[in-house]
């Protein structure tokens, strides 16, 4: 629709600029005296200029509006393309950080599950009592086995607790990054919507100016012989 109205206006302008100007007619025998004829023609010319003046001004204003809208359309289109590029990049970054956060949370949940399983196993093995390895050696039937088992469980429990602490810190960091990325994505979306509305508005102005010019006759367009844009950005 944008190109249709613009093409119609440009076609009317081309027709106006291509219209030949008729040469003045030669004087015929018996014509009135030159002075009187010139005075009469001057009076008619002044009257014609008085009638054509507002039309020429209106046409000039429309052409100026068309040029202004054309330049604004190019600027708005470029700004919108840049915003859309940043929006796609921010969308990709947000998705990556969200996936990383989900992975860290999955690892944290698994580490907590493992730590709980170790604690339950130690509880069952000790009958609900958390005895130090040295005491288990004294109470056990096989001191070496009791010492080895107690040490292994303690090491496993320590490793599980360390994993939980590490993953908890990682989860907090990943959540912070993902939250910031989502906020930046929302801002880019709002900016893209604003730029899209600006682009549509200048397109509307360009269409209005082009439609008005397309509706003018060659005589109305004739006083202006200036170059107009031929394509839309």
N, C-alpha and C positions, 0 to 999 in steps of 0.2 A: 504494500500500500504506500509506503514511504517513497519508493522509487517511482511509482506511477504518477503521483501528484507532482513530484519534482520534475519528471520528464515532461509532463504536460506544460509546466511553467516554462521550462527551457525551450520547448518547441514554440511556444508563443513568442518568447524573446527572439528566437532565431528568425521567425517569420517577420517580426517587426523590424529587425536590423537588416533583413534582406529586401524590404520594400523599397522600390526605387522612388526617388523624388522627381516629380514631373517638372520639366524645364518651363520657364515662363513663356507664354504665348506671344508670337510676333504681333506687332501693332498693325491693324488693318487700316486701309484708306478710309478717310472720313471719321477716324476715331477722335474723341474729344482731345482738347489740348493737353499736352504732357503734364503741365503743372497741375491742372485740375484733376487729371487721372491719378497722378501720384498722390495728391492730397486725399483723393477718395480711397485709393488703395491703402494709404497710411492709416486712414481712419478705420478701414476694415481690418487692417493688420493689428491695430491696437485693440480693436474689439475682440479679434480672434485670440490675441495673447491674453486678454483679460479672461476669456472663457477657458483657455487651455491651461492657465497657470495652476489652479488647484489640482488638476489631473496630473500634471507633470510632477508636482510636489508629492502627491500621493504615490505615484509610481516610484519616485526616488526613495521614499520612505520604505516602501515594500521591498525594493531591491536591497536597501541597507539592512532591513530586518532579515531578509533571506541570507545575506552574507554572514551576519552575526550568528544566526541560528545554525548555519552550516559549520562555522568554526567551532561553535559550542558543541555541536554534535560530535565532531571529531575528538575534542578534548574529553567529553563525557564517555565516549566509547572506549578510549584508551584507558581512562581511569577505571572503568568497570572491568576491563580485561585484566588489568594489573591486580585489582582486588580479588577477582575470581582465581587468579593464579595463587595468590597468598592464601586464599581460603582452602584450595585443594591441598596445598602444602601443610597447612595447619591441621586439616582433617586427617591427613596421613600420619602426622606426628602424634596427634591425639589418640588415634587407633593403636599405634605402636606402644605408647605409654600405658594405655588401658590394658593391652594384652600383657605387658610386663607386670603390671600390678596384679592381674589375675594369676599369673604364674607364681609370683612371690607369695600371694595369699594361699595358693594351693600347697606350696612347699611348707609354709608356716603351719597350715592345718595338719599336714602329714607329720611334721616334727612334733607338734603338740600331742598328736595321737601316739607317736612312738614313745615320747616321754611318759605319757600316762600308762602305757603298757608296761614299761620298765618299772615304774613305781608300783604298779599292781603286782607284778611278778615278785619284786623284792618284798612286798608286804606279805604275799602268800608264803614265800620261802622262809621269812622270819617269824611267821605266826603273828603278824601284826606288830612285832617289835622291831625297831630299827637298831640292831646291835652292831657295834663296831667290829671290824674283821678280827681284831685280837681276841675279843670275847667269843666270837663264833668258833675260833680255833680251840679255845678251852672247852666249849660245850659240845663241839661236834665229835662224831665218832672217827672221822678222818680229818685230822688237823690240816694236812696239806690241801685236801680237796676243799675244805671249808674256806681256807684262806684264798685259794684260787678263785672259787666261785664268788666270794664276797668282793674280791678285788675287781673281777670282771664286771659284776653288776654295778659297782660304784663307778667304774670307768664309763660304762655304757650310759649310766644316768647322768654323769657329768657331760659327756658328749651331747646327749639329747638336750640337756639344759642350755648348753652353749649354742646349739643349733637354734633353739627357740629364741634365745636372746638376739642372735645375729639376724634371724629372719624377721623378728619383730621390728628391729631397727630398719631393716630393708623395706619392710612393708610400709612403715611410716614415711620413708623417703619416697618410695614409688607412688604412694597415695598423694603426697604433696605435689610431685611432678605432674601426675595425671590431673589433679584438680586445677592446677595452673594452666595446663594445656586446654582443658575444657572451657575455662574462663576466656582464654585467648580465642578459642574457636567461636564462642558466642559473640565476642566483639567483632571478629571478622565477618560473621554472618550478618550482624547488624549493619556493618559498614557496606557490605556487598548489597544489601537490600536498599540502603540509602543511595548508593551509586546507581543502582538499577532504576530507581525512581527518577533520579536526575537525568539519566540517559533518556528515559521515556518522555520526560517533560520537554527536553530540547528537540526530540524527534517530533513531538506534537507541534511545537512552535515552528519547526521547519516545514511541516506539512501545511500548517495554516498559511504561512507566507507563500509557499509554492502554489497552493490552491487559489489564493487571491490573485496571484500573478497569472495563473493559467486562465482565469476568467476575464482578463483584460483583453481588449481588442488591439490589433496592431497599431491603430492610431493613438491609443492611450499609452502603449509601450514605446512608441516611436521616439519621443524626446530623449530617452536614455539609450546610449549606444555603448554601454560598458560591458566588460566581460563578467560573466557569472559562473559559479562553479558548475561543473558538468557531472560530477559523481558525488555520491554521499560516502562519507568515511565508513 
